[in-house]
Amino acid sequence: MNRNPKFEFQGLDHIALVCSDMVATVDFYHHRLGMPILHTLEYFDDKGELIGQHWFFGVGDSSNPDAHIAMFWWKNGYQSITSSDMPVMPKVSNPRARPIGAMLHLDLRVDPDRIEEYCEKLTKEGIDYRHIVRYQDASLPHGMRGTVSENKYMRPREGALMDSVYFFDPDGIQIEFNAWMPEWRAWPNDAVARS
């Protein structure tokens, strides 16, 4: 195991995200994905009026029982801005690039033996998903290629590195269920950093 020589972290505690509708968020994370609600907080202004909520959705890690997704909702927040008033980001030539500081997706680790079952559960919940199994690209020392299917499970072949399922929450936050395969442990860590 790779240890941190400077700080002794006890695992990931939470990731904090903002939602546009807490009712839809609770329905998705608690009712459809089954995440337990660990805590709820409410925020009030000086007049005692509700201005926000903060819900803690547990991820179910028995070795880290407080790990959660922290969802915030703010009354009269950015959801009140019309789409025509939202700032437009300029296009860049790399189609995979995202704005600096943007979150790409939220990854929840799962057992590789349960990916097929979880695909079936997403289908039963009416949640569209993309299943990607990644393999080493022999032509590139640090490169991978993925086999992709839409709303359909495909069994990983020998040599698979990662088995992932991607889907979106009601606000368009991308969620990944990811299983590291045994071959992943041997993946190199010697790429040269670029700027």
C-alpha positions in Angstrom: 0.0 0.0 0.0 1.3 3.5 -0.8 1.5 5.5 2.4 1.5 9.3 2.7 4.8 10.3 4.5 3.5 13.8 5.4 -0.1 13.4 6.5 -1.9 10.4 8.0 -5.3 10.6 6.4 -8.0 8.2 7.6 -9.7 7.9 4.2 -12.0 10.1 2.2 -14.7 11.8 4.4 -16.9 13.5 1.8 -17.3 15.3 -1.5 -19.5 18.4 -1.3 -21.8 19.2 -4.3 -24.7 21.7 -5.0 -28.1 20.5 -6.2 -31.0 22.5 -7.7 -33.8 20.5 -6.0 -33.3 18.6 -2.7 -36.5 16.7 -3.2 -35.2 15.2 -6.5 -31.8 14.7 -5.0 -33.2 12.8 -2.0 -35.3 10.7 -4.3 -32.3 9.8 -6.5 -29.6 9.2 -3.9 -31.7 7.8 -1.1 -34.7 6.1 -2.7 -33.2 5.0 -6.1 -29.6 4.3 -5.1 -30.4 3.3 -1.5 -27.8 5.6 0.2 -28.7 6.1 3.9 -29.3 9.6 5.1 -26.7 10.1 7.9 -27.5 13.7 8.9 -29.5 16.7 7.7 -28.8 20.4 8.4 -30.8 23.6 7.6 -29.5 27.1 7.2 -31.5 30.2 8.2 -31.0 33.9 7.6 -31.2 36.6 10.3 -35.0 36.7 10.0 -35.3 32.9 10.6 -36.2 32.1 7.0 -34.8 28.9 5.5 -32.1 29.7 2.9 -30.5 26.3 2.5 -30.2 22.6 3.3 -27.3 20.2 3.7 -27.9 16.4 3.5 -25.3 13.7 4.1 -25.8 10.6 2.0 -23.7 7.6 3.3 -21.7 5.6 0.8 -21.8 2.4 3.0 -18.1 1.9 3.5 -17.8 -0.4 6.6 -14.2 0.6 7.1 -15.1 4.3 6.8 -18.7 4.5 8.0 -18.8 8.4 8.0 -17.8 8.6 4.3 -20.6 10.5 2.5 -21.7 12.7 -0.4 -22.6 16.1 1.0 -25.4 17.8 -1.0 -26.2 21.4 -0.6 -29.3 23.2 -1.8 -29.6 27.0 -1.7 -32.9 28.9 -2.0 -32.8 31.4 -4.8 -29.4 29.9 -5.9 -28.1 29.4 -9.4 -31.1 27.3 -10.3 -33.0 30.6 -10.4 -30.9 31.9 -13.3 -32.3 31.3 -16.7 -30.2 29.3 -19.2 -29.8 32.4 -21.4 -28.2 34.2 -18.5 -25.7 31.5 -17.7 -22.2 32.2 -18.7 -21.1 30.3 -21.8 -17.7 28.6 -21.7 -15.6 28.9 -24.9 -15.0 25.7 -26.9 -11.5 24.2 -26.9 -10.0 21.8 -29.5 -9.6 18.8 -27.1 -13.1 17.2 -26.8 -12.2 15.6 -23.4 -11.0 18.8 -21.8 -13.2 20.4 -19.0 -13.0 23.7 -17.3 -10.1 24.1 -14.8 -11.3 23.1 -11.3 -14.4 21.3 -12.7 -15.4 18.0 -11.3 -15.4 15.2 -14.0 -17.4 12.6 -12.0 -18.0 11.1 -8.6 -16.6 7.6 -8.3 -18.0 5.0 -5.9 -15.9 1.8 -5.7 -17.8 -1.4 -6.0 -17.0 -5.1 -6.0 -16.2 -6.3 -9.5 -18.4 -9.4 -9.0 -21.4 -7.1 -8.5 -21.2 -4.8 -11.6 -23.6 -7.0 -13.6 -26.1 -6.9 -10.7 -25.8 -3.1 -10.4 -26.4 -2.7 -14.1 -29.6 -4.7 -13.7 -30.6 -2.5 -10.7 -30.0 0.7 -12.6 -32.2 -0.6 -15.4 -34.9 -1.5 -13.0 -34.7 2.1 -11.6 -35.0 3.5 -15.1 -31.5 5.1 -14.9 -29.7 5.1 -18.3 -26.0 4.1 -18.0 -22.9 3.5 -20.0 -20.8 0.4 -19.2 -17.0 0.7 -20.1 -14.4 -2.0 -19.6 -10.9 -0.7 -20.0 -7.8 -2.6 -21.3 -4.2 -1.6 -21.9 -3.5 -0.2 -25.3 -0.4 -2.1 -26.3 0.7 0.8 -28.6 0.9 3.3 -25.8 2.9 2.6 -22.5 0.4 4.5 -20.3 -2.6 4.2 -22.6 -5.9 2.4 -22.3 -8.8 1.7 -24.6 -12.3 1.0 -23.5 -15.1 -1.2 -24.8 -18.4 0.6 -24.4 -22.0 -0.4 -24.3 -25.2 1.6 -23.6 -27.7 0.3 -21.0 -26.2 -3.2 -21.4 -23.7 -5.2 -19.3 -20.8 -6.9 -21.0 -18.6 -9.3 -19.2 -14.9 -8.2 -19.0 -12.4 -10.3 -20.9 -9.1 -11.5 -19.6 -6.6 -8.6 -19.1 -9.3 -6.0 -18.1 -8.0 -3.2 -15.9 -11.2 -1.4 -14.9 -14.9 -2.2 -15.0 -17.0 1.0 -14.8 -20.6 2.1 -15.1 -21.4 5.8 -15.6 -24.8 7.6 -15.2 -26.1 11.0 -14.2 -28.0 12.4 -11.2 -31.0 14.8 -11.7 -28.6 17.8 -12.0 -26.3 16.2 -14.5 -23.6 15.2 -12.0 -21.9 12.1 -13.5 -21.5 9.2 -11.1 -19.3 6.2 -11.7 -19.4 2.7 -10.1 -15.9 1.5 -10.5 -14.2 -1.9 -9.9 -10.5 -2.2 -10.1 -9.5 -5.5 -11.7 -6.4 -7.5 -10.3 -4.3 -6.5 -13.4 -4.7 -2.8 -12.4 -2.2 -3.3 -9.5 0.6 -3.7 -12.0 -0.2 -0.5 -13.9 2.8 1.8 -14.2 3.2 5.1 -12.3 6.1 6.6 -14.2 4.5 8.9 -16.7 6.1 12.3 -17.1 4.0 15.2 -15.8 3.0 17.8 -18.5 2.0 21.5 -18.2 
